[in-house]
Structure formats: C-alpha cells, structure tokens
Amino acid sequence: MVKKLSLITFLFLFTTLFAAPSEAQSTHSGPRIKTIIVDAGHGGTDPGARGRYSTESQITLKLSAKLEEILKKSLPDTRIVMTRTTDIYHNVKEKADIANQQKGDLFVCVHVNAAPPHKHKELSHYKTVTYYTGKGKKRKKQTRKEPVYRYWTTPNPAKGTSTYVFAADRLQKKAEGILEERFESEAEVVDVPDPQSTEAKIMASLWSQKFFKNSVKLGSMIEDEFVSIGRKSSGVLQRNHMGIWVLQATNMPAVLVETGFITNPEEEDYLNSHDGQMQIAQAIANGVLKYKAQLENPVPARSEAAPSTANPANPPGK
C-alpha cells in the first residue's frame, strides 16, 4: 500500500534531496548514472531535414552509432540504450516511453539542424503591357512598362551547433510526467507518496527543477566540447515547440543536440564525413563523461574565502 508522507518526513526529504544536493551526492555509493539513452532523431518515414544528397535521419543514425561505441568503451559499467539502430520510425511519445521504460538516468537526443535558403530578387527587364481605359467609343488602348524580376535562392550559410533543453515554462509539464512515471513505477524514496497528494506534486516539481538545472549543465558541457574543437556554438537554448516532447516527457535530465546545418553544403559534407562524425560523437561523449564525473564525484565546497583587500571605492580597472 502506498504510504502518504508526513509533513516531517517530507521536509526531511526536501532538505536532503534538494536543498543540499552536494551533500547527498557526496554520500552516494556507486554510480548515479547507470543508464544513458541515446536517441537518433527522426528515422523511417520521417527523414527530417534534407540536404543536397543526405537526410537528417541518415546522419543522426551514424552519429548515434559512433556515440554509442565511444560511450560503451569509456563507460563499460554503464548501460547504453539506443532508441533505434536501424532506419525505423518512432514518434516522439514512443521515444520518451522507451527512455522511461528503460529507466534512463540521462537522455541524449542527436539531431541535425536546417535553415531556410536565402531568397534573392533582381530586376531582369521591363515588358510592355497593353491595357484599355474607358468604354464604348471612348475606349482607348494604352501601354505601360512593367518590371520583370528574376528570383532565385542560395543555401543558407548558417553553421555550428546548439543544444536544447526543455523550456523553463514547461516545468509543470515535466512535473506531470514525473508524477505519472516516477512515483507510480518505482520508489525514489523509502516512503513513496501518493501520486495525487500535495506532497507528491511538490516533490515532482522539485525533481522537474532539478532535471532542468542538470539538463542545462550537461548541455553547457557538450557545447564547451564543440567549441574546443573549433565548432561555432550557439550555446544552450530552451525549446518549447518542435521536438519538445522528448525533452519534457522523459523522466530524467534530457538534451537535444543540433550537430550542424545540413542545409549548408560545407556543413553537410562535414556531417557526412567519417572524421566529422567522429569529432562530433567524441565531443558529445566528452560532455557526457564530464557531466557524469562531476555528478558522481562532486568537488567539496571550498572554505569561506578571505575578504578581499581591494578598496571597494576604487575597484581594479576603474
């Protein structure tokens, strides 16, 4: 039978699990991230963005396979679960369900970006247009010159990476998913709260905030790795439209990595090259490894720093 938390018990859990996460982490035995979900975006009947000769689903499948290989080699004791390993289609709800059913501790979704082509307009020549004015005997033939334009497009030069997390305004949606999955499927604490109770809803909200914070942390580490190999980075962004479901419905920290622009010919070639794919996969893996290491082996808090000797009325550089 599900036991309802007493106020004292709830406050204790709030303090230990959320108010002082560094203490909880420092006393945690064993790895905190036991299962990592890797999702190759799109697939099957959903090819995603298109380039001149390749599709997003083709590239993400290859990138994810390389990422899986690196993670398995680097983390032999960690389960790496792929949402797909072939060219098949799962809708976003199915992807989130796979991650939750596999009890993932981290969700990494691999995508390829696209940007609309640049449109151009140029005056080509003028043509003579005939028209009539008046009626009956007063009807007269008239002519006028009208411009004729030439229209064409060129590929958008947008390039680089970005990592998305679920938007802060989706915290409630994330909490609702946690209520459905976490409290009804397994015991996160000794006394599991009734999913419909106020205590459960507050705890779900706290978990949602924790997942948001950790998602941003992971995204930042991944983007730092891209910058270190010379990739242009747009940083960590919040997403609340397309692709949001896999971020808000997964019961764990989750990121969606846009690895490059398939609509830029130079980027498309890089995304399809073996070296490019290895660099991208390694950068994502490095971010995951650093995040896991920091989460499981937090640096002890420093002692209070000595007061600055600088004159606050005359700070350096002023």
C-alpha contacts under 8 A as a table, 3 or more apart, distances in Angstrom:
res1	aa1	res2	aa2	distance
2	V	191	D	7.74
2	V	192	V	6.26
2	V	193	P	6.65
2	V	194	D	6.11
3	K	191	D	6.10
3	K	192	V	6.16
3	K	193	P	6.00
3	K	194	D	6.74
4	K	191	D	7.39
4	K	192	V	7.10
4	K	193	P	4.95
4	K	194	D	5.76
4	K	197	S	7.72
5	L	9	T	5.99
5	L	10	F	5.93
5	L	191	D	6.64
5	L	192	V	7.37
5	L	193	P	5.64
5	L	199	E	6.97
6	S	9	T	5.18
6	S	10	F	6.10
7	L	10	F	5.04
7	L	11	L	6.11
8	I	11	L	5.19
8	I	12	F	6.20
9	T	12	F	5.07
9	T	13	L	6.29
10	F	13	L	5.11
10	F	14	F	6.09
10	F	199	E	7.00
11	L	14	F	4.95
11	L	15	T	6.17
12	F	15	T	5.21
12	F	16	T	6.21
13	L	16	T	5.20
13	L	17	L	5.64
13	L	18	F	7.68
14	F	17	L	5.55
14	F	18	F	5.44
14	F	19	A	6.26
14	F	203	M	7.66
15	T	18	F	5.77
15	T	19	A	4.64
15	T	20	A	6.20
16	T	19	A	6.27
16	T	20	A	5.75
16	T	21	P	6.84
16	T	23	E	7.59
16	T	24	A	6.26
17	L	20	A	6.49
17	L	21	P	5.69
17	L	24	A	6.34
18	F	21	P	5.29
18	F	206	L	7.22
18	F	210	K	7.73
20	A	23	E	5.67
20	A	24	A	6.73
21	P	24	A	5.05
21	P	25	Q	6.08
22	S	25	Q	5.08
22	S	26	S	6.09
22	S	298	P	6.90
23	E	26	S	5.11
23	E	27	T	6.46
24	A	27	T	5.52
24	A	28	H	6.23
25	Q	28	H	5.07
25	Q	295	L	7.24
25	Q	296	E	6.53
25	Q	297	N	7.56
25	Q	298	P	7.06
26	S	296	E	7.69
26	S	297	N	6.98
26	S	298	P	6.66
28	H	32	R	7.83
28	H	296	E	7.88
31	P	34	K	6.23
31	P	296	E	6.33
32	R	105	D	7.80
32	R	292	K	7.95
32	R	295	L	7.54
32	R	296	E	6.09
33	I	36	I	7.19
33	I	78	T	7.40
33	I	105	D	5.39
33	I	106	L	7.14
33	I	292	K	6.72
34	K	77	D	7.63
34	K	78	T	5.02
34	K	79	R	6.11
34	K	104	G	7.56
34	K	105	D	6.55
35	T	78	T	5.77
35	T	79	R	4.57
35	T	80	I	5.91
35	T	81	V	7.14
35	T	102	Q	7.84
35	T	103	K	7.07
35	T	104	G	4.85
35	T	105	D	5.40
35	T	106	L	6.86
36	I	78	T	7.38
36	I	79	R	6.22
36	I	80	I	5.01
36	I	81	V	6.17
36	I	104	G	5.57
36	I	105	D	5.90
36	I	106	L	4.90
36	I	107	F	6.08
36	I	108	V	7.60
37	I	80	I	6.02
37	I	81	V	4.83
37	I	82	M	5.95
37	I	83	T	7.17
37	I	99	A	6.09
37	I	104	G	5.94
37	I	105	D	7.75
37	I	106	L	6.07
37	I	107	F	4.75
37	I	108	V	6.11
38	V	64	S	6.72
38	V	68	E	7.35
38	V	80	I	7.11
38	V	81	V	6.12
38	V	82	M	4.98
38	V	83	T	6.42
38	V	107	F	6.19
38	V	108	V	5.01
38	V	109	C	5.93
38	V	110	V	7.52
39	D	64	S	7.08
39	D	82	M	5.95
39	D	83	T	5.11
39	D	84	R	6.86
39	D	95	K	7.56
39	D	107	F	7.54
39	D	108	V	6.15
39	D	109	C	4.53
39	D	110	V	6.04
40	A	43	G	7.71
40	A	57	S	7.29
40	A	60	T	5.03
40	A	61	L	5.20
40	A	63	L	7.77
40	A	64	S	5.67
40	A	82	M	7.78
40	A	83	T	6.98
40	A	84	R	6.58
40	A	109	C	6.16
40	A	110	V	5.21
40	A	111	H	6.93
41	G	48	G	7.93
41	G	56	E	7.64
41	G	57	S	6.15
41	G	60	T	5.95
41	G	61	L	7.53
41	G	109	C	6.41
41	G	110	V	5.57
41	G	111	H	5.22
42	H	46	D	5.50
42	H	47	P	5.96
42	H	48	G	5.74
42	H	56	E	7.29
42	H	57	S	5.13
42	H	60	T	7.97
42	H	89	Y	6.69
42	H	90	H	7.50
43	G	46	D	5.18
43	G	47	P	5.47
43	G	48	G	7.48
43	G	57	S	4.81
43	G	58	Q	7.45
43	G	87	D	5.23
43	G	88	I	5.13
43	G	89	Y	4.81
43	G	90	H	7.36
44	G	47	P	6.46
44	G	57	S	7.71
44	G	87	D	4.94
44	G	88	I	4.07
44	G	89	Y	4.39
45	T	88	I	7.43
45	T	89	Y	6.09
46	D	57	S	7.47
46	D	89	Y	6.61
47	P	50	R	7.49
47	P	55	T	5.86
47	P	56	E	6.05
47	P	57	S	5.00
47	P	58	Q	7.58
48	G	55	T	6.48
48	G	56	E	5.09
48	G	57	S	5.92
49	A	55	T	5.84
49	A	56	E	5.07
49	A	57	S	7.89
49	A	112	V	7.29
49	A	113	N	7.13
49	A	114	A	6.18
49	A	262	I	7.16
50	R	53	Y	7.65
50	R	54	S	6.12
50	R	55	T	4.51
50	R	56	E	6.19
50	R	114	A	7.89
50	R	262	I	6.64
50	R	263	T	6.97
51	G	54	S	5.31
51	G	55	T	6.06
51	G	262	I	5.15
51	G	263	T	5.09
51	G	264	N	7.69
51	G	265	P	7.51
51	G	268	E	6.72
52	R	263	T	7.54
52	R	265	P	7.34
54	S	58	Q	6.92
54	S	59	I	7.57
54	S	268	E	7.84
55	T	58	Q	5.45
55	T	59	I	6.58
55	T	262	I	7.79
56	E	59	I	5.25
56	E	60	T	6.06
56	E	111	H	7.03
56	E	112	V	5.63
56	E	262	I	7.30
57	S	60	T	5.27
57	S	61	L	6.15
57	S	87	D	7.58
58	Q	61	L	5.43
58	Q	62	K	6.61
58	Q	87	D	7.63
59	I	62	K	5.29
59	I	63	L	6.15
59	I	112	V	7.61
59	I	271	L	6.91
59	I	272	N	6.56
60	T	63	L	4.99
60	T	64	S	5.87
60	T	110	V	5.91
60	T	111	H	5.87
60	T	112	V	6.96
61	L	64	S	5.21
61	L	65	A	6.19
61	L	84	R	7.87
61	L	85	T	6.84
61	L	86	T	7.34
61	L	87	D	7.63
62	K	65	A	5.17
62	K	66	K	6.39
62	K	277	Q	7.64
63	L	66	K	5.25
63	L	67	L	6.13
63	L	110	V	7.58
63	L	277	Q	5.77
63	L	278	M	7.63
63	L	280	I	7.49
63	L	281	A	5.99
64	S	67	L	4.86
64	S	68	E	6.00
64	S	110	V	6.78
64	S	281	A	7.30
65	A	68	E	5.08
65	A	69	E	6.29
65	A	85	T	7.33
66	K	69	E	5.08
66	K	70	I	6.30
66	K	277	Q	7.57
66	K	278	M	6.78
66	K	281	A	6.02
67	L	70	I	5.22
67	L	71	L	6.12
67	L	281	A	4.79
67	L	282	Q	6.81
67	L	284	I	7.43
67	L	285	A	6.37
68	E	71	L	5.20
68	E	72	K	6.03
68	E	80	I	6.65
68	E	82	M	7.79
69	E	72	K	5.30
69	E	73	K	6.23
70	I	73	K	5.20
70	I	74	S	6.07
70	I	281	A	7.71
70	I	282	Q	7.03
70	I	285	A	6.84
71	L	74	S	5.01
71	L	75	L	5.58
71	L	76	P	7.85
71	L	80	I	7.33
71	L	285	A	6.29
72	K	75	L	5.15
72	K	76	P	5.30
72	K	78	T	7.26
72	K	79	R	7.75
72	K	80	I	6.72
73	K	76	P	5.80
75	L	78	T	5.37
76	P	79	R	7.87
81	V	102	Q	7.72
82	M	85	T	6.54
83	T	95	K	6.40
83	T	98	I	6.68
83	T	99	A	7.61
84	R	87	D	7.52
84	R	88	I	6.97
90	H	93	K	7.89
90	H	94	E	5.73
90	H	95	K	6.20
91	N	94	E	5.36
91	N	95	K	6.43
92	V	95	K	5.02
92	V	96	A	6.27
92	V	243	G	7.53
92	V	245	W	6.17
92	V	246	V	5.79
93	K	96	A	5.17
93	K	97	D	6.10
93	K	245	W	6.89
93	K	246	V	7.00
93	K	249	A	7.76
94	E	97	D	4.91
94	E	98	I	6.15
95	K	98	I	5.19
95	K	99	A	6.43
95	K	246	V	6.72
96	A	99	A	5.14
96	A	100	N	6.21
96	A	245	W	7.56
96	A	246	V	5.27
96	A	249	A	5.95
96	A	250	T	5.18
97	D	100	N	5.12
97	D	101	Q	5.88
97	D	250	T	7.50
98	I	101	Q	5.20
98	I	102	Q	6.05
99	A	102	Q	5.30
99	A	103	K	6.36
99	A	104	G	5.55
99	A	107	F	7.19
99	A	250	T	6.52
99	A	251	N	7.87
100	N	103	K	4.96
100	N	104	G	6.09
100	N	181	E	7.34
100	N	250	T	6.14
100	N	251	N	6.00
101	Q	104	G	7.76
104	G	107	F	6.87
104	G	251	N	7.75
104	G	252	M	6.81
105	D	252	M	5.51
105	D	253	P	7.11
106	L	252	M	5.66
106	L	253	P	5.39
106	L	254	A	6.06
107	F	250	T	7.48
107	F	252	M	6.82
107	F	253	P	6.33
107	F	254	A	4.54
107	F	255	V	6.39
108	V	254	A	6.01
108	V	255	V	5.29
108	V	256	L	6.13
108	V	257	V	7.37
109	C	254	A	7.74
109	C	255	V	6.12
109	C	256	L	4.55
109	C	257	V	6.07
110	V	256	L	6.01
110	V	257	V	5.11
110	V	258	E	6.59
110	V	259	T	7.29
111	H	256	L	6.89
111	H	257	V	5.74
111	H	258	E	4.84
111	H	259	T	6.22
112	V	257	V	7.84
112	V	258	E	4.99
112	V	259	T	5.28
112	V	260	G	5.50
112	V	261	F	6.13
112	V	262	I	6.52
113	N	258	E	5.52
113	N	259	T	6.86
113	N	260	G	5.55
113	N	261	F	4.56
113	N	262	I	6.23
113	N	263	T	7.85
114	A	260	G	7.97
114	A	261	F	5.02
114	A	262	I	5.74
114	A	263	T	5.36
115	A	156	N	6.11
115	A	158	A	6.76
115	A	261	F	7.09
115	A	263	T	6.20
116	P	155	P	7.70
116	P	156	N	6.28
116	P	263	T	7.71
117	P	153	T	6.00
117	P	154	T	5.67
117	P	155	P	4.80
117	P	156	N	4.72
117	P	263	T	7.80
118	H	153	T	5.41
118	H	154	T	5.35
118	H	155	P	6.25
118	H	156	N	5.63
119	K	151	Y	7.34
119	K	152	W	6.06
119	K	153	T	4.55
119	K	154	T	6.79
120	H	151	Y	5.67
120	H	152	W	5.34
120	H	153	T	5.78
120	H	154	T	7.87
121	K	149	Y	6.43
121	K	150	R	5.75
121	K	151	Y	4.76
121	K	152	W	6.80
122	E	149	Y	5.40
122	E	150	R	5.18
122	E	151	Y	6.62
123	L	147	P	6.82
123	L	148	V	6.06
123	L	149	Y	4.43
123	L	150	R	6.20
124	S	147	P	7.52
124	S	148	V	5.56
124	S	149	Y	5.07
124	S	150	R	5.77
125	H	147	P	5.99
125	H	148	V	5.32
125	H	149	Y	7.15
126	Y	145	K	5.93
126	Y	146	E	5.33
126	Y	147	P	4.40
126	Y	148	V	5.54
127	K	145	K	5.53
127	K	146	E	5.42
127	K	147	P	6.43
127	K	148	V	6.83
128	T	143	T	6.45
128	T	144	R	5.66
128	T	145	K	4.73
128	T	146	E	6.45
129	V	143	T	5.46
129	V	144	R	5.37
129	V	145	K	6.15
129	V	146	E	6.83
130	T	141	K	7.06
130	T	142	Q	5.76
130	T	143	T	4.45
130	T	144	R	6.66
131	Y	141	K	6.02
131	Y	142	Q	5.20
131	Y	143	T	6.01
132	Y	139	R	6.57
132	Y	140	K	5.48
132	Y	141	K	4.60
132	Y	142	Q	5.52
133	T	138	K	7.95
133	T	139	R	5.52
133	T	140	K	5.39
133	T	141	K	6.69
133	T	142	Q	7.19
134	G	138	K	5.33
134	G	139	R	4.23
134	G	140	K	6.34
135	K	138	K	5.33
135	K	139	R	4.46
136	G	139	R	5.37
155	P	263	T	6.38
155	P	264	N	5.93
155	P	265	P	7.40
156	N	263	T	6.54
156	N	264	N	5.90
157	P	263	T	7.99
157	P	264	N	5.50
158	A	261	F	6.65
158	A	264	N	6.55
159	K	232	K	6.99
159	K	260	G	6.01
159	K	261	F	5.44
159	K	264	N	6.89
159	K	267	E	6.63
160	G	231	R	5.86
160	G	232	K	4.46
160	G	233	S	5.46
160	G	234	S	7.22
160	G	259	T	7.00
160	G	260	G	5.06
160	G	261	F	6.82
161	T	223	E	7.44
161	T	226	F	7.49
161	T	231	R	7.13
161	T	232	K	6.27
161	T	233	S	4.82
161	T	234	S	6.09
161	T	235	G	7.51
161	T	257	V	7.49
161	T	258	E	5.45
161	T	259	T	4.97
161	T	260	G	5.25
162	S	223	E	6.86
162	S	233	S	5.82
162	S	234	S	5.01
162	S	235	G	5.21
162	S	236	V	6.02
162	S	237	L	7.07
162	S	257	V	6.16
162	S	258	E	5.24
162	S	259	T	6.97
163	T	219	G	5.63
163	T	220	S	7.86
163	T	222	I	7.75
163	T	223	E	6.93
163	T	234	S	7.98
163	T	235	G	6.37
163	T	236	V	4.88
163	T	237	L	6.16
163	T	255	V	6.49
163	T	256	L	5.58
163	T	257	V	4.41
163	T	258	E	5.90
164	Y	219	G	7.20
164	Y	236	V	5.69
164	Y	237	L	4.80
164	Y	238	Q	5.44
164	Y	239	R	5.90
164	Y	255	V	5.64
164	Y	256	L	4.98
164	Y	257	V	6.34
164	Y	258	E	7.81
165	V	212	F	7.36
165	V	215	S	6.17
165	V	216	V	6.51
165	V	219	G	7.49
165	V	236	V	7.24
165	V	237	L	6.36
165	V	238	Q	5.10
165	V	239	R	5.97
165	V	247	L	6.52
165	V	254	A	6.57
165	V	255	V	5.11
165	V	256	L	6.55
166	F	170	R	6.55
166	F	171	L	7.97
166	F	212	F	7.20
166	F	238	Q	5.59
166	F	239	R	5.17
166	F	240	N	6.36
166	F	244	I	6.25
166	F	247	L	5.37
166	F	248	Q	5.79
166	F	254	A	7.83
166	F	255	V	7.84
167	A	170	R	5.40
167	A	171	L	7.35
167	A	238	Q	4.48
167	A	239	R	5.05
167	A	240	N	5.42
168	A	171	L	5.52
168	A	212	F	7.46
168	A	238	Q	7.33
169	D	172	Q	7.37
169	D	240	N	7.92
170	R	173	K	5.15
170	R	174	K	6.28
170	R	240	N	7.23
170	R	248	Q	7.00
171	L	174	K	5.07
171	L	175	A	6.14
171	L	205	S	7.23
171	L	208	S	5.87
171	L	209	Q	6.77
171	L	212	F	7.77
171	L	248	Q	7.89
172	Q	175	A	4.93
172	Q	176	E	6.20
172	Q	205	S	6.85
172	Q	208	S	7.62
173	K	176	E	5.06
173	K	177	G	6.39
173	K	248	Q	6.52
173	K	249	A	7.64
174	K	177	G	5.15
174	K	178	I	6.31
174	K	205	S	7.98
174	K	208	S	5.72
174	K	248	Q	4.87
174	K	249	A	6.04
174	K	250	T	7.82
174	K	251	N	7.70
175	A	178	I	4.95
175	A	179	L	6.26
175	A	201	K	7.49
175	A	204	A	4.91
175	A	205	S	5.06
175	A	207	W	7.18
175	A	208	S	5.23
176	E	179	L	5.10
176	E	180	E	6.45
176	E	204	A	7.34
177	G	180	E	5.14
177	G	181	E	6.13
177	G	248	Q	7.58
177	G	249	A	5.59
177	G	250	T	7.45
177	G	251	N	6.81
178	I	181	E	5.14
178	I	182	R	5.11
178	I	183	F	7.01
178	I	204	A	5.83
178	I	207	W	7.74
178	I	208	S	7.54
178	I	251	N	5.79
179	L	182	R	5.92
179	L	183	F	5.57
179	L	184	E	7.06
179	L	195	P	5.80
179	L	200	A	7.23
179	L	201	K	7.03
179	L	204	A	6.06
180	E	183	F	6.63
180	E	184	E	6.00
180	E	195	P	7.52
181	E	184	E	5.54
181	E	185	S	5.69
181	E	251	N	6.99
182	R	185	S	5.51
182	R	186	E	5.99
182	R	187	A	7.53
182	R	188	E	7.31
182	R	251	N	7.09
183	F	186	E	6.04
183	F	187	A	6.55
183	F	188	E	7.31
183	F	192	V	6.70
183	F	193	P	7.09
183	F	194	D	7.61
183	F	195	P	5.97
183	F	200	A	7.71
184	E	195	P	6.84
187	A	190	V	6.51
187	A	191	D	7.45
187	A	192	V	5.71
188	E	192	V	7.07
189	V	192	V	5.95
193	P	197	S	6.94
193	P	199	E	6.70
193	P	200	A	5.42
194	D	197	S	5.23
194	D	199	E	7.91
194	D	200	A	6.27
195	P	200	A	5.34
195	P	201	K	7.07
196	Q	200	A	6.66
196	Q	201	K	7.10
197	S	200	A	5.28
197	S	201	K	6.42
198	T	201	K	5.12
198	T	202	I	6.20
199	E	202	I	5.22
199	E	203	M	6.15
200	A	203	M	5.06
200	A	204	A	5.97
201	K	204	A	5.03
201	K	205	S	6.19
202	I	205	S	5.06
202	I	206	L	6.30
203	M	206	L	4.95
203	M	207	W	6.16
204	A	207	W	5.03
204	A	208	S	6.07
205	S	208	S	4.97
205	S	209	Q	6.32
206	L	209	Q	5.13
206	L	210	K	6.18
207	W	210	K	4.93
207	W	211	F	6.06
208	S	211	F	5.12
208	S	212	F	6.18
209	Q	212	F	5.04
209	Q	213	K	6.22
210	K	213	K	5.17
210	K	214	N	6.18
211	F	214	N	5.13
211	F	215	S	5.86
211	F	252	M	6.10
211	F	253	P	4.60
211	F	254	A	7.65
212	F	215	S	5.07
212	F	216	V	6.28
212	F	253	P	6.62
213	K	216	V	5.29
213	K	217	K	6.29
214	N	217	K	4.86
214	N	218	L	6.11
214	N	253	P	5.97
215	S	218	L	5.17
215	S	219	G	6.04
215	S	253	P	4.84
215	S	254	A	5.49
215	S	255	V	6.09
216	V	219	G	5.02
216	V	220	S	6.04
216	V	236	V	6.80
217	K	220	S	5.21
217	K	221	M	6.35
217	K	291	Y	7.47
218	L	221	M	5.16
218	L	222	I	6.29
218	L	255	V	7.56
218	L	287	G	6.68
218	L	288	V	6.72
218	L	291	Y	5.82
219	G	222	I	5.16
219	G	223	E	6.19
219	G	235	G	7.91
219	G	236	V	5.85
219	G	255	V	6.35
219	G	287	G	7.84
220	S	223	E	5.14
220	S	224	D	6.06
220	S	235	G	6.83
220	S	236	V	6.05
221	M	224	D	5.06
221	M	225	E	6.38
221	M	287	G	4.82
221	M	288	V	7.58
221	M	290	K	7.29
221	M	291	Y	6.97
222	I	225	E	5.15
222	I	226	F	6.53
222	I	283	A	6.51
222	I	284	I	5.36
222	I	285	A	7.93
222	I	286	N	7.16
222	I	287	G	4.24
222	I	288	V	7.07
223	E	226	F	5.01
223	E	227	V	6.29
223	E	233	S	6.43
223	E	235	G	5.93
223	E	236	V	7.31
223	E	287	G	7.78
224	D	227	V	5.11
224	D	228	S	6.24
224	D	287	G	7.76
225	E	228	S	5.02
225	E	229	I	6.70
225	E	283	A	5.14
225	E	284	I	7.20
225	E	286	N	6.88
225	E	287	G	6.32
226	F	229	I	5.44
226	F	230	G	6.60
226	F	231	R	5.27
226	F	232	K	7.44
226	F	233	S	6.94
226	F	280	I	7.46
226	F	283	A	5.84
226	F	284	I	7.89
227	V	230	G	5.10
227	V	231	R	5.06
227	V	232	K	6.30
227	V	233	S	6.31
228	S	231	R	7.36
229	I	279	Q	7.84
229	I	283	A	7.96
234	S	237	L	7.89
239	R	242	M	7.61
239	R	243	G	7.71
239	R	244	I	6.08
240	N	243	G	7.97
240	N	244	I	5.55
241	H	244	I	5.64
242	M	245	W	7.91
243	G	246	V	6.39
243	G	247	L	7.41
244	I	247	L	5.24
244	I	248	Q	6.15
245	W	248	Q	5.25
245	W	249	A	5.55
245	W	250	T	7.96
246	V	249	A	5.52
246	V	250	T	5.87
246	V	254	A	7.86
247	L	250	T	5.83
247	L	254	A	5.42
247	L	255	V	6.58
247	L	256	L	7.41
248	Q	251	N	7.87
248	Q	254	A	7.98
250	T	253	P	7.63
250	T	254	A	6.99
259	T	280	I	7.06
260	G	267	E	6.33
260	G	268	E	7.82
260	G	271	L	7.04
261	F	264	N	5.61
261	F	267	E	5.72
261	F	268	E	6.66
262	I	265	P	6.94
262	I	267	E	5.96
262	I	268	E	4.52
262	I	271	L	7.43
263	T	267	E	7.51
263	T	268	E	6.74
264	N	267	E	5.16
264	N	268	E	5.98
265	P	268	E	4.99
265	P	269	D	6.25
266	E	269	D	5.34
266	E	270	Y	6.41
267	E	270	Y	4.97
267	E	271	L	6.01
268	E	271	L	5.05
268	E	272	N	6.19
269	D	272	N	5.24
269	D	273	S	6.14
270	Y	273	S	5.20
270	Y	275	D	7.83
270	Y	276	G	5.10
270	Y	277	Q	7.54
271	L	276	G	5.65
271	L	277	Q	5.94
272	N	276	G	6.99
272	N	277	Q	6.80
273	S	276	G	5.14
273	S	277	Q	6.13
274	H	277	Q	5.23
274	H	278	M	6.14
275	D	278	M	5.13
275	D	279	Q	6.13
276	G	279	Q	5.16
276	G	280	I	6.19
277	Q	280	I	5.14
277	Q	281	A	6.00
278	M	281	A	5.15
278	M	282	Q	5.91
279	Q	282	Q	5.19
279	Q	283	A	6.10
280	I	283	A	5.14
280	I	284	I	6.33
281	A	284	I	5.26
281	A	285	A	6.09
282	Q	285	A	4.94
282	Q	286	N	5.95
283	A	286	N	5.12
283	A	287	G	6.33
284	I	287	G	5.18
284	I	288	V	6.33
285	A	288	V	5.04
285	A	289	L	6.06
286	N	289	L	5.05
286	N	290	K	6.12
287	G	290	K	5.26
287	G	291	Y	6.11
288	V	291	Y	5.08
288	V	292	K	6.07
289	L	292	K	5.14
289	L	293	A	6.09
290	K	293	A	5.08
290	K	294	Q	6.07
291	Y	294	Q	5.19
291	Y	295	L	6.07
292	K	295	L	5.14
292	K	296	E	6.07
293	A	296	E	5.31
293	A	297	N	5.65
293	A	298	P	7.71
294	Q	297	N	5.20
294	Q	298	P	5.11
294	Q	299	V	7.51
295	L	298	P	5.78
302	R	305	A	7.81
310	A	314	N	7.65
310	A	315	P	6.42
310	A	316	P	7.55
311	N	314	N	5.22
311	N	315	P	5.90
312	P	315	P	5.37
314	N	318	K	6.66
315	P	318	K	5.88
